[in-house]
Amino acid sequence: MNFIAKTSAGLEQVLSEELLSYNYKDIKILRRAVSFSGNLTDLYNANYCLRTALRILMPIAEFKAQSDIELYNNIYNIGWEKYFDYKKTIYIDASSYSNIFRHTGYVAQKTKDAIVDYFRNKFTIRPNVEKFNPDIVINLHIFENNVIVSLDSSGKPLNQRGYREHTGDAPLNEVIAAGLILISKWNKKSFFIDPMCGSGTIPIEAAYIATNTPSGYNRKSYSFMHWNSFNSKEWDFVKERANSEIIKSEAEIVCADINSSVIDIAFKNAKNAGFTDFIDFKIDDFFNSNSGKDSGTIIFNPPYGERLKIEDIYDFNKSIGNKLKNSYSGFKAGIILMKNDDAKSIGLKSSKKINIFNGPIECLYLEYELYQGSHKKINNVQ
Ligand SMILES: C[S@@+](CC[C@H](N)C(=O)[O-])C[C@H]1O[C@@H](n2cnc3c(N)ncnc32)[C@H](O)[C@@H]1O
């Protein structure tokens, strides 16, 4: 079976590396997605373990359609009772890049009509539509006249790990937080700090990674549990196998912020994830504190430029650069900024630059190797 793991733009490479680490076959990088092959057990594992996938789709039909009647007929003829029964609630998630099917809402409506009519004609009862918590999510992807129909095995996106009940003002998506840590190649053992942690997403994802805890460890449900094919024994097997890899970690992870109320939020989220013993929470101003370490990894997303005036962004980013130079030599630093924030004002030469979308916000991830000794050189120059 062929599957498609969807992700945020910019995380395709790191997702393909994750898939490779689980020995998945036929891995191919696509736009905001990576395809791979496997069986249903592999699908359960992908949902439970992948850190950088947003959802896993299982394509069930592909056809050409020139009109809404052709679309309707092809959807109608899929043989839906193979996949789920009429007692399940459904939702259609459609995207269309086509001159024939310009209105995504209309395409979703036609698809829903075809499925509902199919069940009603065959079983006299139809499934109901549920927008917020559907059992079955049907994904429709149209490119010109080519239509791919998939079952979304995840349902709610996989960044919803089950620990983040509370957020600060501008939370980072959990999948992106995990992606940045994996991109940084943090060794899972050395000192790790997010000095502007907000609701704690980056340190909590670091704790998941350091302990090999599956990304779905605290999540209760997935859409595949509502499929006819659901095999609870295989699902238990997948969870037990992944859970047996959980380790105690020696890493020291610090979650700091200037704002005490967001530290409370971060603490509650870490508690939900089961990591309060393992993460050190601190109320600290980044510019007036020191890690006290010679080396480690520092990853953070400073306040977004939307909340600061342009001239303030310049100064803020410049101060971040200076602080990194002066207090974090020996560290690897990763910063995610809004694309239009003035990244140049950080004033350091980046070793990696990746465009990433945090939801609809276009961001830039910058990585810096702050070599030991650069501090001295800079001081000598100044
Ligand atoms: C964009 S938010 C971080 C969001 C976080 N990654 C999350 O997932 O919730 C930026 C954070 O930087 C914090 N901050 C701003 N200035 C700071 C400073 N000088 N020192 C420490 N934290 C600061 C803010 O309080 C805010 O929580």
The ligand as a Gaussian input file, in Angstrom:
#p B3LYP/6-31G(d) Opt

LIG

0 1
 C        6.698000      33.594000      19.933000
 S        6.696000      33.355000      21.654000
 C        7.359000      31.731000      21.840000
 C        6.322000      30.684000      21.591000
 C        6.724000      29.302000      22.005000
 N        7.747000      28.723000      21.143000
 C        5.510000      28.402000      22.091000
 O        5.459000      27.400000      21.384000
 O        4.578000      28.723000      22.811000
 C        7.984000      34.376000      22.192000
 C        8.220000      34.343000      23.683000
 O        9.362000      35.142000      23.964000
 C        9.219000      35.645000      25.265000
 N       10.180000      36.754000      25.439000
 C       10.173000      37.989000      24.883000
 N       11.238000      38.697000      25.293000
 C       11.954000      37.901000      26.124000
 C       13.173000      38.045000      26.854000
 N       13.860000      39.199000      26.830000
 N       13.619000      37.009000      27.581000
 C       12.933000      35.850000      27.646000
 N       11.763000      35.649000      26.986000
 C       11.285000      36.649000      26.224000
 C        7.768000      36.048000      25.327000
 O        7.335000      36.141000      26.681000
 C        7.094000      34.913000      24.538000
 O        6.621000      33.928000      25.421000

